[in-house]
Amino acid sequence: QVQLVESGGGLVQARGSLRLSCAASGRAINFYIMAWFRQAPGKEREIVAGSSASGRTTIYSDSVKGRFTISRDVAKNTVFLQMNSLKPEDTAVYYCAADGRDYLPNIGTNPIQYDYWGQGTQVTVSS
């Protein structure tokens, strides 16, 4: 199984940028569909971005498309989420997740489809 540890969260002003990291251990990330989810207080966990096991296919929620980018560094066994033009509504705990069904043709958007999760990292965007 794979273990995931997020880092890079913090406090940032609106229009600013952050890069989140998800360091994987125990197994190579090329065996997993990887995704970032977020959860704001009182709201359900929602998909932010996802990447196929090969890294060749990505998806983004409409709310972050054009502002956020998911990427992989296979040598470091790490997944990143580059967040630009941040807005106060981006404030949430951000979670890295892995789906071991690397043969799946689609990247899942429902959190119940993912088997492995990091502990989360807080992102707070001030106005």
C-alpha positions in Angstrom: 0.0 0.0 0.0 1.0 3.6 -0.4 1.3 6.3 2.3 0.7 10.0 1.5 1.8 13.1 3.2 0.7 16.6 2.1 2.6 19.8 2.7 2.8 23.4 1.5 -0.4 24.8 2.9 -0.6 28.1 4.7 -2.0 31.6 4.7 -1.9 33.6 1.5 -3.6 36.8 0.2 -6.1 36.7 -2.6 -4.5 36.7 -6.1 -1.5 34.9 -4.6 -0.1 31.4 -5.2 0.8 28.3 -3.3 2.2 24.9 -4.3 1.0 21.9 -2.4 3.1 18.7 -2.4 1.9 15.1 -1.8 4.9 12.8 -1.0 4.2 9.1 -1.6 6.0 6.2 -0.1 5.6 2.4 -0.1 4.8 2.2 -3.8 5.4 4.2 -6.9 2.8 6.7 -7.9 2.6 5.4 -11.4 0.5 2.6 -10.0 -2.2 5.0 -8.9 -4.7 7.5 -10.1 -3.9 10.6 -8.0 -6.2 13.4 -7.0 -6.5 16.5 -4.9 -9.7 17.1 -2.9 -10.7 19.9 -0.6 -13.2 20.3 2.2 -14.3 23.7 3.6 -16.1 23.9 7.0 -19.7 22.7 6.8 -19.3 21.5 3.2 -18.7 18.1 1.5 -15.4 17.0 0.3 -15.0 17.9 -3.4 -12.7 17.1 -6.3 -10.2 19.7 -7.2 -7.9 18.0 -9.7 -7.0 14.5 -10.8 -4.3 12.7 -12.8 -4.3 9.3 -14.5 -1.7 6.8 -13.4 0.4 7.6 -16.4 0.1 11.3 -15.8 -1.1 11.8 -19.4 -4.7 12.7 -18.5 -5.9 15.3 -16.0 -9.2 16.7 -14.9 -10.1 19.9 -13.0 -13.2 21.2 -11.4 -14.8 24.2 -13.2 -14.1 26.4 -10.2 -10.3 26.0 -10.5 -9.8 25.3 -14.2 -7.2 27.7 -15.6 -5.9 28.6 -12.1 -4.7 25.2 -10.7 -2.4 22.6 -12.2 -1.8 19.0 -11.1 1.5 17.4 -11.9 3.8 14.5 -11.0 7.5 14.2 -10.4 8.1 10.4 -10.7 11.7 10.6 -9.6 10.6 12.2 -6.3 7.4 10.0 -6.2 5.5 13.2 -5.5 2.4 14.9 -6.8 2.0 18.6 -6.8 -0.9 21.1 -7.0 0.1 24.5 -8.2 -2.5 27.0 -7.2 -2.5 30.5 -8.8 -4.9 33.4 -8.6 -6.2 32.2 -5.3 -9.6 33.4 -4.1 -11.1 33.4 -0.6 -13.5 30.7 -1.6 -10.5 28.4 -2.2 -10.0 28.3 1.6 -10.3 24.6 2.7 -8.3 21.6 4.0 -6.7 20.1 0.9 -6.2 16.3 0.7 -4.2 14.1 -1.5 -5.8 10.8 -2.5 -4.8 7.7 -4.4 -6.8 5.1 -6.3 -5.0 1.8 -6.9 -7.1 0.9 -9.9 -4.5 2.2 -12.4 -6.3 0.4 -15.3 -9.4 2.6 -14.9 -10.2 4.7 -18.0 -11.7 7.6 -16.0 -10.4 9.7 -13.1 -12.9 9.4 -10.3 -14.5 12.6 -8.9 -16.2 10.9 -5.9 -14.0 10.6 -2.7 -15.4 7.2 -2.0 -13.6 5.9 -5.1 -10.2 6.6 -3.4 -8.5 4.1 -1.1 -5.6 6.1 0.3 -5.5 9.6 1.8 -3.1 12.0 3.3 -3.7 13.9 6.5 -4.6 17.1 4.8 -3.1 20.6 4.7 -4.9 23.8 5.5 -5.1 26.6 2.8 -6.4 29.9 3.9 -6.9 32.8 1.4 -7.5 36.2 2.9 -9.3 39.0 1.0 
